[in-house]
Amino acid sequence: MRLKEIYNNKKPVISLEIFPPKIKGSEKVLFDELKILSKYNPSFISVTYGAGGSTRDSTFELVLKIKTDLNIRPMPHFTCVGTTRADILGYIKKFEDNGIKNILALRGDPPKGEEKFIKPKCGFGYANELVEFIKSNTNLSIGVAGYPECHQECCSIDIDIDNLKRKVDAGAEAVITQLFYDNECFFRFLDKTSEKGINVPIIPGILPITGYNQVEKIVSLAGCKLPDNFNPEAGIEFAVNQCNELINSGVPGIHFYTLNKSSAVKAVIDECTGI
């Protein structure tokens, strides 16, 4: 099932995001967590692609294992970082040859130790170029990232939405957003994307916070703001209220950033209405 079909649904659907485990032997632990969440019938599980392609092989193996062992639709991430067009085509064709239907196309972050993204020789400098290439050379359905509070490298939300429009015009079929904690930012983002003629499904990305130790890292990495009255110790309740408001507003789905754990996402889904 392709992204257009997944989000052509009267009821909002859920999806999950994971990353390839860094510690050898921890894959079983991850799959135990995913088996807990599988009872909620996620429409897909997206698998991240490490900076500079550092998880290239493990992403591929994990995607296939999700498909075969869990019988859940996987969606690999793929970035422009450090990759030539020939390498890109060979890699994504492997997914297509193994029955994968959807991919998330990203520009990607600079490799560790580099401050700026550098366009690879014979590669791409922007996500819209990657989208256009995948669209022209495969039958994959393409998702892209959106930023309700603006990408950290962009100087204004309007310019950032222009960049998003280029990705959609190049062939993207759905937008999954960066995590956020202020729904008003998301609703303003929807208004602005609509004004720009972006008419593909836009899926809010949610990461439940479960304690103070997460806050500083999440805010700095994601560039998101927390409401003044936010209490990390009540993060699950906050996420439930956030998701319920989004669902009641008519979003086509919720994309949960799991951090490879099931407990927080499970607790939120159990208390949400409408999913």
Buried (B, 14 or more C-beta within 10 A) or exposed (E): EBBEEBBEEEEBBBBBBBBBBEEEEEBEEBBEBBEBBBEBEBBBBBBBBBBBBBBBEBBBBBBBBBBEEBEBBBBBBBBBBBBEBEBBBEBBEBBBEEEBBBBBBBBBBBBEEEEEBEEBEEBBEBBBBBBBBBBEBBEBBBBBBBBBBBBBEBEEBEEBBEBBBBBBEBBBBBBBBBBBBBBEBBBBBBEBBEEBEBEBBBBBBBBBBBEEEBBEEBBEEBBBEBEEEBEBEBBBBBBBBBBBBBBEEEBBBBBBBBBBBBBBBBBBBEBBEEB
